[in-house]
Each structure stands twice: as C-alpha cells, then as structure tokens.
C-alpha cells in the first residue's frame, strides 16, 4: 500500500500558507500607516497569530519577509521589533524615494503617451479626494491604490520590486504630520495630471517634488528646516 502523501505539502496548502503569510505581511505594513503598529514596538508571534487568524508558521514567514525588507529587526532575546529610523536614515530613504517616485511617474506617463490604458487613474484620484476627509486608514488605502495604478500603468516589474523595499512605511509611521495629508493630495493630483497628459518629464518632476515636500516637512518638524 503506497504511503499517504503528507497534506502539509500539497500545492493547495502551500498556496493557502502563502496567502496567510501575505495577509500578515501586508497587515503589518498597512498597520504602520494607521498607528496600529509603531516604530519600536515588539511584535509577539502569538498575538499576531490571534489578530490575523493564522498559524504561527505563517506569522514567522511574514516576519522573515519583513526583516528581509528592513521593516522590522530581529533582536536576540527580544524577537521582532518594528524598525525605527534616525533622522539621517530617514533622509537617506527619502533620497532614494525621490528618484524612484519620479521614475515611477515618468514610466506611467510614457506608457500613456504610447497608448497605454489610463482609465483606472481618474477613479484612483477621485478615491484619494474622497478619502482626504476620511480616516487615516481610508486615506492610506487610497494612497496605496494610487501607487498600484501607477505601477500597473508603468508595467515595470523592476519598479514594483524595488519600491517594495524602500522603507517608506516606517517613514510614514514615524512622521505623522497633520500637514502631510493635504500636501500629499495636492502632489498626487499634480502627478496624476502629468501622467494623464502623457508628459513624462513633467510627471518625473511632480513625483520627485512630492518626496522633496515630504522631506521639507520632516526637517521642519525636526527643527532643521526653514
């Protein structure tokens, strides 16, 4: 009689485990933007398993991915801790984000100029506008949707991969400035207009300018800006 195949190794279960791990990963990243998780916070496996309704193996896998992306640190005898950035580290992240955001906007605009479908962008901008007066979670979801639309337009797998590992979720978590939401909305509208016009140079500048505006607000808060 042939041995029974271990059900833990079936493709369906592997897919389910991956989905559970992804749910924890994205839940923690999203939670950083809504203050559900904060820099310096210790992440307890049992608490996360209960919160997300998954097994501890899925939690461990998600934490490994978060550590690889630099979102958390694994500290000996303490476990997983949400990473905190110094001001200099934050500025370094923003230096990278400035060029990447400009490149993303440029790539999306170039795609529109070349005839790519931009029908998803106006609703994304409208969603941002509607979420501006709503909760932090609603605005964060609208913001992430806006970037996903730009990524889909650009069609760049390299940008999709690289943007994931920029530590912007930690920057957002550490610097919760009331002025940022209104400024972001203006900047996103400027990026959207340039992309819809198929103006790559203008979109690049609008994307880079957005990150410069974020940097200026953070430096002002730190007492190092004008």
C-alpha positions, -999 to 999 in steps of 0.1 A, spaced: 0 0 0 16 33 -10 23 58 17 -2 87 21 12 120 9 16 145 37 -12 170 33 11 198 45 30 195 13 1 197 -12 1 226 -36 -33 239 -23 -20 240 13 12 257 2 -8 283 -16 -30 288 15 0 292 37 15 318 13 -18 337 14 -19 336 52 17 348 54 9 376 29 -21 387 50 2 391 80 29 409 59 5 434 43 -15 438 76 16 449 94 28 473 67 -7 488 65 -9 490 102 22 512 103 3 539 84 -27 538 108 -8 536 141 -19 501 147 18 493 148 45 518 157 83 520 154 100 503 184 70 481 190 77 444 198 58 420 176 47 389 195 40 358 174 11 345 194 -6 380 194 -2 383 156 -15 348 150 -46 356 170 -50 390 154 -48 378 118 -64 343 124 -34 324 111 -9 298 124 24 308 139 43 293 110 26 319 87 35 346 112 71 335 113 73 335 75 58 370 73 83 383 99 112 369 80 100 387 49 95 419 68 130 416 83 144 410 48 127 442 36 141 461 65 107 469 81 115 450 113 146 440 132 150 405 147 166 412 181 183 385 201 163 376 233 136 401 223 123 389 190 108 410 162 107 448 167 94 474 143 124 493 130 130 529 140 149 553 117 172 581 128 168 614 110 198 607 88 184 573 79 151 588 71 167 614 48 186 586 31 153 567 25 138 599 10 168 604 -13 161 570 -28 123 575 -28 127 609 -46 142 593 -77 121 562 -76 89 581 -73 99 604 -102 108 573 -123 75 556 -115 56 587 -126 77 591 -157 72 555 -167 35 557 -162 33 589 -183 54 573 -210 31 544 -211 1 567 -215 19 586 -243 25 552 -260 -12 544 -259 -15 526 -226 -49 525 -210 -52 551 -182 -89 546 -173 -80 534 -138 -62 566 -129 -91 592 -127 -111 569 -103 -79 565 -82 -75 603 -80 -112 606 -71 -108 580 -44 -79 600 -29 -100 632 -29 -129 614 -12 -106 598 14 -89 631 22 -116 640 48 -120 604 60 -100 582 84 -62 577 82 -69 541 72 -91 552 43 -66 577 30 -37 552 34 -57 526 14 -65 552 -13 -28 562 -14 -16 526 -19 -42 521 -46 -30 552 -64 6 538 -64 -6 504 -76 -24 521 -105 8 539 -115 28 506 -112 3 488 -134 5 516 -159 42 516 -159 43 478 -164 78 477 -148 84 447 -127 118 462 -115 100 492 -101 74 470 -85 102 450 -68 124 480 -58 96 502 -44 86 474 -21 119 475 -2 121 513 3 114 520 39 86 545 33 61 527 56 85 533 85 89 570 75 51 574 74 48 557 108 74 579 125 64 612 110 27 617 114 23 653 104 -11 669 100 2 690 71 12 659 51 -22 647 40 -32 680 24 2 683 8 1 647 -5 -33 652 -20 -21 682 -40 10 664 -51 -9 633 -62 -32 654 -82 -2 670 -99 14 636 -106 -19 623 -120 -25 652 -143 10 649 -158 6 611 -163 -28 616 -179 -12 641 -203 15 616 -212 41 642 -202 70 621 -189 93 650 -179 65 668 -160 54 636 -143 90 629 -132 94 663 -117 60 661 -100 69 627 -85 103 639 -72 88 672 -59 64 652 -38 91 635 -19 110 668 -16 79 683 0 77 654 25 114 659 33 109 696 40 80 689 64 100 663 83 130 687 86 107 715 97 94 692 125 129 683 135 138 720 137 163 717 108 142 733 81 131 768 72 
